[in-house]
């Protein structure tokens, strides 16, 4: 059974764009990241990105995870494991 979910991109029918209001911005980021993480799209992009671009994305995501999640949240929400 899959442990990851990507339902927002399939169900969200609101405005997609930045700067309208905070809730729309949040929904837009979720929508874009779920579209971005599509397996077919990522395979095409990853093969074309430079080493620097790959590192830039990895560094940004790692920094956000460290800043906004506790250790237990990181394990539960990101790694999807049962770490205490």
Residue pairs with C-beta under 8 A, 6 or more apart in sequence:
3 80
4 80
6 34
6 37
8 27
8 30
8 31
8 34
9 30
9 31
9 34
9 35
12 27
12 30
12 31
14 24
14 27
15 24
15 28
16 27
16 28
16 31
16 32
17 24
17 28
18 24
18 25
18 28
19 25
35 41
36 42
46 54
49 57
65 74
65 78
66 74
69 77
69 78
71 83
72 83
72 84
75 81
75 82
75 83
76 82
76 83
